[in-house]
């Protein structure tokens, strides 16, 4: 595999133009979630917090055993 400095600058610019890497990306906007999706994400957050508490509890019991 060649290093980037081993390529011809014109060939590299042509490749970038052909692939579309020189055009700016379209703007990204925040997507409004449905209420059921918000509940699912809150459930996942609560699940992660509970799992972290369980892992910390098991770790502290294992350290003191």
C-alpha positions in Angstrom: 0.0 0.0 0.0 1.3 3.4 -1.0 1.7 6.3 1.4 -0.3 9.4 0.7 2.7 11.4 -0.3 3.6 8.8 -3.0 0.5 9.7 -5.0 0.4 12.4 -7.7 -1.5 15.4 -6.4 -3.5 15.8 -9.6 -4.5 12.1 -9.6 -5.5 12.3 -6.0 -7.6 15.4 -6.6 -9.3 13.7 -9.6 -10.0 10.6 -7.5 -11.5 12.7 -4.7 -13.7 14.6 -7.2 -14.8 11.3 -8.9 -15.7 9.8 -5.5 -17.5 12.9 -4.3 -15.3 13.4 -1.3 -14.7 17.1 -2.2 -18.4 18.0 -1.9 -19.8 19.1 1.5 -22.1 16.8 3.3 -25.8 17.6 3.5 -26.9 19.1 6.8 -28.0 16.7 9.5 -31.1 17.7 11.6 -32.3 16.3 14.9 -35.0 13.6 14.4 -38.1 13.9 16.6 -38.7 10.5 18.1 -42.1 8.9 18.6 -43.3 8.6 22.3 -42.8 4.9 22.3 -39.2 5.3 21.0 -38.5 7.8 23.8 -39.9 5.2 26.3 -37.6 2.5 24.8 -34.5 4.7 25.1 -35.4 5.7 28.7 -35.8 2.0 29.5 -32.4 1.3 28.0 -30.9 4.0 30.1 -32.5 2.6 33.3 -31.3 -0.9 32.3 -27.7 0.3 31.8 -27.7 2.1 35.2 -29.1 -1.1 36.9 -26.5 -3.3 35.2 -23.7 -0.9 36.3 -25.0 -1.0 39.9 -25.1 -4.8 39.8 -21.6 -5.0 38.3 -20.2 -2.6 41.0 -22.0 -4.6 43.7 -20.6 -7.9 42.5 -17.1 -6.4 42.1 -17.1 -5.1 45.7 -18.3 -8.4 47.0 -15.6 -10.2 45.0 -12.9 -7.8 46.3 -13.9 -8.4 49.9 -14.3 -12.1 49.6 
